[in-house]
Every structure is written in structure tokens, then in C-alpha cells.
């Protein structure tokens, strides 16, 4: 029986290094690796092929995923999951690794209840919201991209003495915004997890502006849906001309960081070993610098919360 790898949901940096480690390690273990192309959509359409060493040559430094990914609506229907299972069986695949986020693991959870399939989900989402995991593939690269953007924006912001509101990604989670605001020293950070105290911010920033502050850097998470409101608030209350920038999908691309590459390799080695050792339906997580497996049932419908210490630090900084 064979083992396959696929991506699902939004792409994230670290997927390609993970795919490379998967192929290399499977051959080392004398296992036959397969690729499932285009996520669950490709699984339904039988886009499955044996993976060769040459497929993964020269991909370590690439963002995105060479095997493509998708958000599949069809996978929510039983008849298509049945088709997906039959396609796996037709290739003698009984073990899969899925690189993805919460939506993908939700799909896997349903699949696991219906069919005899062993799998490990590897957290791969820049949102960093996988329950039980401190980190997901793509997060480190995204944070570094945001850091460079904020450094650049600060240069111009300081020169032209304006305020900038920078929106980071994160569907419902403010992790990227929180870490970026702390590490880039933003004056304002708005995320869905905490209620911003606008009154005290107004007092503090007005005072700073009176005493010579010349620009303001605000980081806002996509998930807070407050980007436009924040632009109006800064210009109306603080009387400083304000621009906004949505960083968008730039945060998902680019060259995977060293950390991402190392973590991709670790995630894959542990996951392949687990699948070769026993039947499992789990997600591998990285918690307190250790890897562990959590049963898919325990992950389902749960979201990771931002660490309390990070929220406290952010609270102090932006008050
Ligand atoms: O889940 C990752 C993510 O990049 C979110 O931060 C964002 O809300 C969403 O995907 C964007 O999705 P899409 O690429 O489908 O527009």
C-alpha cells in the first residue's frame, strides 16, 4: 500500500519544502510516494500521480506549492467523498498527509468517520490558528514579509509625516497583526481578539503628537474588519492625514525562511514515521518546542487562541 501527500486550502510558504522532504524521505524508507494534485478537488477528479525525485528537484526555495491546492465545495458532499475514496483505493493509497488549515482538517474529520483511511494533517496556514499548535507552516515567512513592509512604510511615513494603516491577513485570527505590531513597534494594533481602548489611545497619541510625534503606524488584522473605520478614526480624531495599505496575498508568497524549511522537514519526517508505524487519523502539532499528534476528533471545530502573554504585551503597548 502507498502513501500520498496533498495540499488543501490557501497555499503557504513551507509547502514546497515539505513536499520535497516527503518524496526524499519516502524513497529513503523504500515507500512509494504519490502526489494528489489540486487539493480535495484533484482527489475527487483522480489527479493522482507517482512522485519522482526529479519532480522535487530545485523547489526548496519556492513559495506556493508545486502540486497546487484548492478550497473544495464538492468535498462537503458525500458522493464526492465516496469518489475521492475510490480514487485512493484505485492507486492502493491507504495513507495520506494533508498540508492545510482548519477548513481542510474539518473535511478530513468527516472523511475519517466514513472511510478506512490513515492520515496526518500538517498545519500549513499563515493564519496560525490550528488548535494545539504554536506554529503552522507559512507563518514565519509571512511575518518576515510583513516586517519588511512595515520597515519600508515607516521610512516613508516618517518622511512625509502621515499615518499609515496596514492590513495584514488572518480570516478570523489576529496573530499576524499582533506579532507584527509588537516586533515593528506599531502605535496602534486592532485585532478581533481584543477590544481596542480607543479613548485612551486617543489621549495618548494626541499627547505624543503635541510633543513632536510626526507619524503613526497602525496594524490591523483583516479579521477585525475595521481597516476603513480605523483610517477615518485616525484622520478625524488625531487630525493627521492617513493612508491605508492592504498587504493581501503578498504575505502568502515568497521564499520560505530557514525556520520554515527546517520545520517542514521535521513535520514530514514525524508524520511519515507515524503513518508507517500505525493507523492514525491525527494532526501533528508543534507545542512548547515539541512535536505531538492530536486525534482529529479533538481538533475539530476548535481554534487556537493567541497566547495570553502576547495579548498582554499588545495591550500595554497600544494603550
Ligand atoms: O487562510 C489563509 C488566508 O490567507 C486568510 O488569511 C485569508 O483570509 C484567506 O486565506 C484568503 O483566501 P483566498 O486566497 O481564497 O482569497
Boltz pocket constraint, residues with backbone or C-beta under 6 A from the ligand:
constraints:
  - pocket:
      binder: B
      contacts: [[A, 10], [A, 11], [A, 101], [A, 125], [A, 126], [A, 127], [A, 169], [A, 170], [A, 171], [A, 222], [A, 252]]
      max_distance: 6.0
